Amino acid sequence: MVTTIQLNENVKNALDRMKSNKETYEEVILNLMKIAEKCKREQEQLLIEGCKVMAKDMVEINKEWEVVDSDADWEWNDNGDKKRRHPSS
């Protein structure tokens, strides 16, 4: 089934600039849709990879804090101040 769509003159002119002599508007639009889908997939993949890198970094930071926390020999007193658990250390 063939249908007619209305386009703003600027959009039609942009499509005219994109198409070759023998290419139809439908082919131009389909090619643009393929490009948009490819860009979307690539962007999703980049986001996934970025999240993986951030997760790895967060694990490393957590490991560093665990070392610091295990070395810290302090506790909070009733006044909300920090003090050493074992003052002799």
N, C-alpha and C positions, 0 to 999 in steps of 0.2 A: 504494500500500500504506500502510495506517495502522498505526502502532505506538504502544505505550504506553511512557512513560518515567517513572522515579521521580524525584521532586523532594523536597528538604527542604522542610518547611513554611514556613520563612522565604523560600525562593526562590519558592514558589507565592504567598505573600502579596505579595512584591515585584512579581511578574508581574500579580497582581490589581490592584495600585495603578497599574500602567502601562497597563492595557488599558481601552478604552472599553467601553460596555455591549454593543455588537454585535461587538466585535473578538474574535477567537479567540486562544488562546495561541500558536498557530502564527504568526499575523500579528504578534503582539508580538515573538516571537523573531526572525522574519524582519526586522522593522524594526530590532531591536537589532543584528542581523548586518550590515545595510546601514550603520548608523551606525558600527559598529566598523571596517568596511572603508574607509569614507570617512575616518575618523580616521587609519587606518594609511597611506592614500595621502597625506594632508596632512602627516603626520609625516615620511614619506619625502621629500616635496618640500622640507620645511623643512630636513631634514638635507642634502639636495643643495645647496640654496641656501647654507646655512651653510658647507659645504665649499668652495663657489666663492668666497665672501667670504674665507675663511681662506687659500685658495690665492692670491688676489689680494694679500692683505696680506703673505703670505710672499714673493711676488715683489718687492714694494716694499721689504721689509726686506732682501732679498738685494741689491737694487740699491744701497741705502744702505751696506751692508757692503762691496760691491765698491768704492765710492768711497773709503771709509775705508781699505780694504786697499791700494788703489793709491797712496794718499797716504802710507801707512806705509812708511818706509824703514828697516827694521830686520831683524835676523836673530838667531837663537839662537846663543850661543856654546857651547863644550864644557861649561861649568858649568851650563847650562840657563838662563842669564840672557839678557835681551834687550839688544842693543846696536845702535847705528846702523850701517848699512852704510857710509855715507860720513860720517865724523865731521866733515868740514868743512862739512856742510850745516847 
